[in-house]
């Protein structure tokens, strides 16, 4: 009798413990499966798992309430994920600063100062304190993903930082904002434009500078591979491609809180976070040769390009929603066009299309796929009825692999060339 009672108590305790540690363990597993860029934040969930495991053995009403509240918090994380990826103001903490270190990477400094402005965007040196106070001003706003954020380029050497420095030196009171954020796609740019247009006074002239392509074509390709028969357009939503994406701790509220606390702590001790370039790329560099190669069928290309046309047209429509706006679109330069695919050192830098995958497009496929997107963007912009939309074929001049440190991300030389191209265009059109 006593043995049966003991076994029943053990079973109850086991079920209780499993119940409480289940969500934290799922998030940890999912995070590692997804090869999260911010692996260090998994420790938060590991700590939660250990704490909940220990507390589940303590018979106390207050502790039970705490465990139940924690359980609900973790269970609601996927719901937060859905709204988070649709929310355009996903940024770094205000006035965040860090330092990146690299080891003999061509075109990158060995130590790189990285700061973000009071809005959580990459610092350009602008002097804006409040977006609502910019009456009768002129703004240039960069929009894009990591190719514009340029997180491994020093503040003063980013394309946007160089442009802001030039404008101030020539006594032009035009502020440059770089709202490029790693991973962002056109649909997030649309949401960002709408938000900025609501914040910035109507008598402020705005030039939006867009560089879209890489994240959209990567997202579309991964979507086709994950769900070949899907009907929805993944380029116009923030929804995850597969269920496991919703469980990735990288995107959770608790992780964001931890990032903020970490940033405040380092600021309080007058120190900087240090990001190691090699560590950040350890999961992706030197992987291309080992991936299974594939090519896309024509029907897949047609489906992807229809998705892209739809989201680009929505961006154009957003450019026309308010007076005083000009939109400049640059296509996406890549290292593919002139890259030597017989050179192992070049192959070892490729990882992007598709990212974090066991398969990859063939060399010819990479070239054709990127040209398909760039060519379609050029056609859409040049044939649109938007009189204040302009196209710059950046890929025609920026194709030397020595301008990149991987497939699509610029090094210092590439960032400066983007600046030169954009500055020449702005001067030629008499926009500055």
QUICOR-V253062 format. One record per residue. N is the residue number from 0. SS is DSSP state (A for helix, B for strand, O for the rest). PSI is psi as a letter, one per 40 degrees, with the letter a starting at -180 (* if undefined). Layout:
<<N | SS | PSI> <N | SS | PSI>>
This chain:
<<0 | O | d> <1 | A | d> <2 | A | d> <3 | A | d> <4 | A | d> <5 | A | d> <6 | A | d> <7 | A | d> <8 | A | d> <9 | A | d> <10 | A | d> <11 | A | d> <12 | A | d> <13 | A | d> <14 | A | d> <15 | A | d> <16 | A | d> <17 | A | d> <18 | A | d> <19 | A | d> <20 | A | e> <21 | A | d> <22 | A | d> <23 | A | d> <24 | A | d> <25 | A | d> <26 | A | d> <27 | A | d> <28 | A | d> <29 | A | d> <30 | A | d> <31 | A | d> <32 | A | d> <33 | O | e> <34 | O | f> <35 | O | h> <36 | O | d> <37 | O | g> <38 | A | d> <39 | A | d> <40 | A | e> <41 | A | d> <42 | A | d> <43 | A | d> <44 | A | d> <45 | A | d> <46 | A | d> <47 | A | d> <48 | A | d> <49 | A | d> <50 | A | d> <51 | A | d> <52 | A | d> <53 | A | d> <54 | A | d> <55 | O | e> <56 | O | e> <57 | O | h> <58 | O | g> <59 | O | h> <60 | A | d> <61 | A | d> <62 | A | d> <63 | A | d> <64 | A | d> <65 | A | d> <66 | A | d> <67 | A | d> <68 | A | d> <69 | A | d> <70 | A | d> <71 | A | d> <72 | A | d> <73 | A | d> <74 | A | d> <75 | O | e> <76 | A | d> <77 | A | d> <78 | A | d> <79 | A | d> <80 | A | d> <81 | A | d> <82 | A | d> <83 | A | d> <84 | A | e> <85 | O | e> <86 | O | h> <87 | O | e> <88 | O | f> <89 | O | h> <90 | O | a> <91 | O | i> <92 | O | i> <93 | O | h> <94 | O | f> <95 | O | i> <96 | B | i> <97 | B | i> <98 | B | h> <99 | B | i> <100 | B | h> <101 | O | i> <102 | O | g> <103 | O | f> <104 | O | h> <105 | O | h> <106 | O | e> <107 | O | i> <108 | O | i> <109 | O | d> <110 | B | h> <111 | B | h> <112 | B | h> <113 | B | h> <114 | B | i> <115 | B | i> <116 | O | a> <117 | O | e> <118 | O | e> <119 | O | e> <120 | O | i> <121 | B | h> <122 | O | h> <123 | O | e> <124 | O | e> <125 | O | i> <126 | O | f> <127 | O | h> <128 | O | d> <129 | O | h> <130 | A | d> <131 | A | e> <132 | A | e> <133 | O | f> <134 | O | h> <135 | O | f> <136 | O | i> <137 | B | h> <138 | B | i> <139 | B | h> <140 | B | h> <141 | B | h> <142 | B | h> <143 | B | a> <144 | O | a> <145 | A | d> <146 | A | d> <147 | A | d> <148 | A | d> <149 | O | f> <150 | O | e> <151 | O | f> <152 | O | h> <153 | O | i> <154 | A | d> <155 | A | e> <156 | A | e> <157 | O | i> <158 | A | d> <159 | A | d> <160 | A | d> <161 | A | d> <162 | A | d> <163 | A | d> <164 | A | d> <165 | A | d> <166 | A | d> <167 | A | d> <168 | A | d> <169 | O | e> <170 | O | f> <171 | O | h> <172 | O | g> <173 | B | h> <174 | B | i> <175 | B | h> <176 | B | h> <177 | B | g> <178 | O | e> <179 | O | h> <180 | O | h> <181 | O | h> <182 | O | e> <183 | O | i> <184 | O | i> <185 | A | d> <186 | A | d> <187 | A | d> <188 | A | d> <189 | A | d> <190 | A | d> <191 | A | d> <192 | A | d> <193 | A | d> <194 | A | d> <195 | A | d> <196 | A | d> <197 | A | d> <198 | A | d> <199 | O | h> <200 | O | i> <201 | O | d> <202 | O | e> <203 | O | h> <204 | B | h> <205 | B | h> <206 | B | h> <207 | B | h> <208 | B | h> <209 | B | h> <210 | B | g> <211 | O | i> <212 | O | c> <213 | A | d> <214 | A | d> <215 | A | d> <216 | A | d> <217 | A | d> <218 | A | d> <219 | A | d> <220 | A | d> <221 | A | d> <222 | A | d> <223 | A | d> <224 | A | d> <225 | A | d> <226 | O | g> <227 | O | d> <228 | O | e> <229 | O | i> <230 | O | d> <231 | O | i> <232 | O | h> <233 | A | e> <234 | A | e> <235 | A | e> <236 | O | i> <237 | O | e> <238 | O | i> <239 | O | i> <240 | O | d> <241 | O | i> <242 | A | d> <243 | A | d> <244 | A | d> <245 | A | e> <246 | A | e> <247 | O | h> <248 | A | e> <249 | A | d> <250 | A | e> <251 | O | i> <252 | A | d> <253 | A | d> <254 | A | d> <255 | A | d> <256 | A | d> <257 | A | d> <258 | A | d> <259 | A | d> <260 | A | d> <261 | A | d> <262 | A | d> <263 | A | d> <264 | A | d> <265 | A | d> <266 | A | d> <267 | A | d> <268 | O | e> <269 | O | f> <270 | O | i> <271 | O | i> <272 | B | i> <273 | B | h> <274 | B | h> <275 | B | h> <276 | A | d> <277 | A | d> <278 | A | d> <279 | A | d> <280 | O | e> <281 | O | d> <282 | O | e> <283 | O | d> <284 | O | i> <285 | O | f> <286 | O | d> <287 | A | d> <288 | A | d> <289 | A | e> <290 | O | i> <291 | B | h> <292 | B | i> <293 | B | i> <294 | O | i> <295 | O | i> <296 | O | i> <297 | A | d> <298 | A | d> <299 | A | d> <300 | A | d> <301 | A | d> <302 | A | d> <303 | A | d> <304 | A | d> <305 | A | d> <306 | A | d> <307 | A | d> <308 | A | d> <309 | A | d> <310 | A | d> <311 | A | d> <312 | A | d> <313 | A | d> <314 | A | d> <315 | A | d> <316 | A | d> <317 | A | d> <318 | A | d> <319 | O | e> <320 | O | e> <321 | O | i> <322 | O | i> <323 | O | e> <324 | B | h> <325 | B | i> <326 | B | h> <327 | B | h> <328 | B | h> <329 | B | h> <330 | O | i> <331 | O | h> <332 | O | i> <333 | O | i> <334 | O | e> <335 | O | d> <336 | O | d> <337 | O | e> <338 | O | i> <339 | O | h> <340 | O | e> <341 | O | e> <342 | O | h> <343 | A | d> <344 | A | d> <345 | A | d> <346 | A | d> <347 | O | e> <348 | O | e> <349 | O | h> <350 | O | e> <351 | O | d> <352 | O | h> <353 | O | i> <354 | O | i> <355 | O | f> <356 | O | i> <357 | O | e> <358 | B | i> <359 | B | i> <360 | B | i> <361 | O | i> <362 | A | d> <363 | A | d> <364 | A | d> <365 | A | d> <366 | A | d> <367 | A | d> <368 | A | d> <369 | A | d> <370 | A | d> <371 | A | d> <372 | A | d> <373 | A | d> <374 | A | d> <375 | A | d> <376 | A | d> <377 | A | d> <378 | A | d> <379 | A | d> <380 | A | d> <381 | A | e> <382 | O | e> <383 | O | i> <384 | O | e> <385 | O | h> <386 | O | e> <387 | O | f> <388 | B | h> <389 | B | i> <390 | B | h> <391 | B | h> <392 | O | g> <393 | A | d> <394 | A | e> <395 | A | d> <396 | A | d> <397 | O | g> <398 | O | e> <399 | O | h> <400 | A | d> <401 | A | e> <402 | A | e> <403 | B | i> <404 | O | e> <405 | O | a> <406 | O | d> <407 | O | e> <408 | O | h> <409 | B | i> <410 | O | a> <411 | A | d> <412 | A | d> <413 | A | d> <414 | A | d> <415 | A | d> <416 | A | d> <417 | A | d> <418 | A | d> <419 | A | d> <420 | A | d> <421 | A | d> <422 | A | d> <423 | A | d> <424 | A | d> <425 | A | d> <426 | A | d> <427 | A | d> <428 | O | e> <429 | O | f> <430 | O | d> <431 | O | *>>
